Each structure stands twice: as C-alpha cells, then as structure tokens.
Amino acid sequence: MYLKQLVFHKLVIITSFYAISCSTIIDQSVTETRPNILLFITDDQSWIHNSFAGEQAIKTFGFDHVARAGIYFENAFCAAPSCSPSRGAIITGQEIWRLGEAAQLFSAVPEELSKSSFPLLLEANGYYIGYTQKGWEPNNFKTFGWEKYPLGSSFNDHKTKPLTKGIVKNDYFSNFKAFLNNKEDTKPFFFWCGTSEPHRAFEKGSGIANAIDTNKIFVPGFLPDVPEIRSDIADYLLEIKWTDQHLEKMIALLKERGILENTLIIVTSDNGMAFPAAKATLNEYGIHIPLAMRWDKGIKSAGRSTDAMVSLTDLAPTILEVAETTIPPNMTGKSLIDVFKELKTTERNYAFSAKERHTICRASDLPYPQRAVRDRRFLYIRNFEPNRWPAGSPTLKSSHGWTYGDIDQSPSFNYLKKYKSKAAVKKYFLFATAKKPSEELYDITVDPQCQKNLIQNDEFKAERSRLSKVLTDYLIKTKDPRVILETSPWDNYPYYFNNPRGITPFPFVQND
C-alpha cells in the first residue's frame, strides 16, 4: 500500500513538473511569436499622395509594398487635423476631447494619459520600445511630471545629408537599424519612426529641381491651378518620396534579418497636407490620411483593400491585441483584428474627427471648436462657434507671427493673399479663411474638395438629420464636454510655445 502511494506521489510530482515545464515552454513560445511592430508615420500628408492611391508625379515603393503585401485602408481618418492632438489620439486610443489639455497643439499632457499610452503598456509587457525624430509633439510633458516619455528611448544619433533645406538631417533608416542592434534578441520590439516630412517649410522649387513633373500633378479643387501652386505641391511630393525611401530600406532590413514575416508594419500620417483649406481643418484633405498595414502571419488574404471606416484611434487597441496586452477600457478606438481576419464582428460605418485650438490666432486666444463624422459617402461638420474665424483672425497676429495663423505660411497661401481681389482667386481665398455656418455637409463621392455645402439642400435633409444624430450620440457616449456639459475646458489652457516675443506659456496674448 505504501509503495503504491509512493509511486502515485512520484507520478504526481513528475506530471506537475512536466506540466510546469510545458507551460513555461508555451509561455516562452507565446512571447517569442508575438509580432514586432514598426509604425511609420509621416507629418502632414493627405491620403491621396502616394502612388498606390493614384499619385502620378512620384513613386512610393515603400508604401505601395506594404499596401500590396497587406491591407490598404481606403477610408482612414485622423482624430484631429493637428499634429500633437492627432498623435495623442493614436498613442492613447481615444478621441481628442478625452485628452484634456492635450486636445490642443503646444499643450501640457495630463500624466493620467500615461496609463493608456500603448507603447508604455507594451514595454510593461516585455516589448523593447523606441522612436526616432517626431513623436508625441509638440507638447509639454514636464508640467504634470511624466516619469518617462511615452515612446521609449530616442534614436537620433545617425545623420545624413538632406536632399533639400526643408528636409531634416535625421537618417531614419540608420537610426532604426541602431535600435534593432541595441535590442535583446529574445524581445519583440515596437519602433515609432516619426518623420518631419512633408511638414513645412519646403525648399521652394526643390520639386522641379529634382525632376518632379508638375504636368502630372493633380491640383485639388480648393486651390487654383496655376504654376505657383503646382510647384509648391511638387516640393511637398518630393519630401514624401524622400521619407518613403527610408521606409523601403527598413523593409529590406527586416527581410535581411529574417523578421519581416512576423513584423506588423503600419504606415500612415498624422493629418492632411499643409496647404490652405486642408491641414487644421475638418475638410476631407485635412482628415483623410494614408493607411496601409502588412503582417504576413496575422493578416488573412493579404493584398486587399477595405472600405471600412477606420480612425487612427483604432491603432492602439489593434497593436495591444496583437501583442497580447490588455486593452484599457477607456480607449474609444476599436481593434482592427476583425479586419485582419475578414470577420464582420465590428460595425465600421463611421469615423470621427475634431478640432479645438491649433495655434493662438483669435481674439482672447480662443479655439475654433469643431466635430465631424464621416461615412462612406458624406462628411458632416459641426462648428460650435461659427462667429469665430476658422483659420484665425485676419487682423491679429498668431503666436507664430502672422495673420490667419492656423494656415501654414507657404507659396500657395501667399498666392491666395496676393491675388485675393481677383475673381478667379477670391473664392479659393474665402474658402480657406472666411467664417463658416454652424453645419456643413459634403457628398465626398462627387465633391472631395468640399466645395458645395449641401446643408440647406432639401434633397439631403434626411442625411443631415441622420449624421447629426450619429455625431451627437457618439459625443454623448464618449463624454465630450462640449455636448454633455455644454462648456469648453479648452478656452483657458496655457499654450506652451516660444513665440516671437519669448513668452512661455502663452495664454491671452495681446497682439501688436
């Protein structure tokens, strides 16, 4: 009897040890098979400006490769048409009205957002994280005492000779390679490559000087089709081509090291092109951005496009899910795993965008608050304060030193201002600068330039009502203070920026 009990106990011990060993092996296997993640994000690029989407003046082999080997998202939208709010929404997986001060450019970032910053969650779950060049910027992380930057360690030491004066010296590819060389072999990685291109300023004439054929350029309908505008667009496209060449080399490096198949590559931009009536607006060219993803081991039927309505807030929960990391319940974004697997489990009929303050450029330094909803056909915009100047005051200088401060200075805007009295140009100038009605509605299928507001057209009355309700319901559900409290917490937040007169922070500036 005793011998039988002894044998039984030994079997239990051996079985338990074997189970623990197997469990350890399985755990290690899970850790080792979690994908690496490369997020490549450009600065100020509209969705249509890559050769996969139909751009004729340049070839974007890197972006096209990712789109053809994975999924191309036809309807991808940023959460805000402004750098730091958009990036904050990407990193926290939330709409900008949930970010407190960080809903605005040059803001201080509440420390509580660190708890839902997906790179830090990845790091806590065993990922090696890092970034190069432009991360969650421009922001102030010191005021509220962040313990660490949300994207990990910076890799900016490697420099290259830029093609033009408008391109930074950062060698994005070499810094990514340095990041990989610094990583422990057993750890999966997350790397954020935030290029500074094609953010202004561009070197004037650089596009033409580098063989961009302006005859192949499509001039969107909110800009006059003149040589000055075509040349400005060529300068912009050249910078897109420059960044894409770094992406190409990164993909080749992943292949060379045998880790391409299990790397989720995400290529996108933070907001639309820095031209009048695009960036810093909720018009189509301000919020519709490029998005392609490749992940050989996780995307079914690679080489396809999807018309799902996708927000960049969806990236954080997607990345966390593929990395087997818990998704915080306060994220409003929805994981795209269902799209990866071709499942119909999540409703993706709408995408939302918003704007608060971009620059200091209005009386009393007030924002221009907007919310928008986009479905596959229509764009509906709500302007909460239609009596304010949407692009900034025509008489008060902005924090950057010019009037109409939400429009970046450029040859295109200079052209509009110079010839605004001419009938052929006046409509473009007014579209970019004039006050807007409280509601706007555009049929994007026929009017992607947002030139014909249908809000008073009885033919579209039902669509106006439907989209207005969809937007209101979503703002209530996600607790937007402008709707549930009918107040603006953003009117008085400090603006952290060294303006021409050296004031930091920069609230309630009296313009000269």
Order of alpha helices (4+ residues) and beta strands (2+ residues): alpha-beta-alpha-beta-alpha-beta-alpha-beta-beta-beta-alpha-beta-alpha-alpha-beta-alpha-beta-beta-alpha-alpha-beta-beta-beta-alpha-alpha-beta-alpha-alpha
